[in-house]
Amino acid sequence: MVSDLAGLVISMAPVVGLLVWRGHMDRRQHIADVIHADVHAEARRVFRGESLLTVKVEPPTVWRPGHVRLTTPSGYEPLTGRAFQTVLERVPVGYEVVIHCGGNS
């Protein structure tokens, strides 16, 4: 009886561990998606509509903080400057703002 229970626990531990880990990753991605929506909405408000400014948010990992990446095509660098202060106000602690302008963005 005890050996059967121990076998069940040992065989189920990897599955339960993976489900817990995946749930944690999904929560972090959900938070990153909420930050993306907030930053993108504020950028749209600043520009009074859509612009060529792209916002990409990556959730933090154990080894690095999260990234809010602002990208514009070559020649449209002033867009980043116009939205920068608003973006900084919306980015939470634990996230870095990365600006990439022009080239192969």
N, C-alpha and C positions, 0 to 999 in steps of 0.2 A: 504494500500500500504506500509506504513512504517512498520507496524507490520509484514507483509510478508517478507520484506527485513531483518528485525531484526531476524526473525525466521530462515531465510536462513543462515545468518551470524553466528548465534549461533550454528546451526546444523553442519555447515561446519568447524567451528573453530577446533574441535578436529582432524578432518581428515587432515586439512592443517598443524596443529601443528605436528602431527605424521610424515607427509611427510618431513617437514623441519628437524625434529630431526633425521630421518633416513638418510637423505641426509648428514647431519653433521657427523653422525657415519660412513657412507660409505667413506667420504672424509678422516677421520682420519685413517680408516683401509687401505685405498689406500696409504696414506703416510707411514704407518707402513710396507706395502708390498714393497714399493720402498726401504725403509731402509733395509729390509730383503734381497732383491735382491742385493743391493750394498755391504752389509757386507758379504753375502755368496760368492759373486763373488771375493771379496778381499781375503777371507779365501782360496778359491780355488786357487787363484793366488799364495798365500804364500806357499801352499802345492803342487803346480803344479799338481793339480787334486783333485779328491774327497778324503775326509778323514772321520774319525769317529767323527769329530766335527759337532755338530748339532747347528743350529742357529734358534731361535724362537723369534719373535718380537711381543710384545703386545702394542697397541696404548695407549697413556695416557688417563686418565679419569679426571673428575673434582677433585677427591680425591687423585689421585696418579700419579706419572710420568710414562712415558712409560718404558717398560723393553726390553732390548736385552739380551736374555738368551742363554748362551753358555753351552752346555752339551757334556760330553764325557763319555764313559764307563770306568769302573774301570781298571786301568792299563795304560790308555792312557792320563793321566793328562798333560804330556808335550805338547800335541797338543794345549791345551788352552794357555800355555805360549808362544808358537811360534806365535800364531795368535793374542795375546792380544793387542799388540801395534797397529797393523793394524786395529783391530776392534775399539779401542778407537778413532783412527783418523776419523773413518767413522760415529760414533754415534753422532747424533745432540744433541744440548742442549735440556733438558727436558726429556731425556731418561737415564735410569740407566743400567749399565752392570751387569748382575747377572751370576755368574759362578757356575755350578753344576757338580761335577765330581763323577763318580762311583755310586755304589749302584743301586737303582731303579730309574734311571734317566728317 
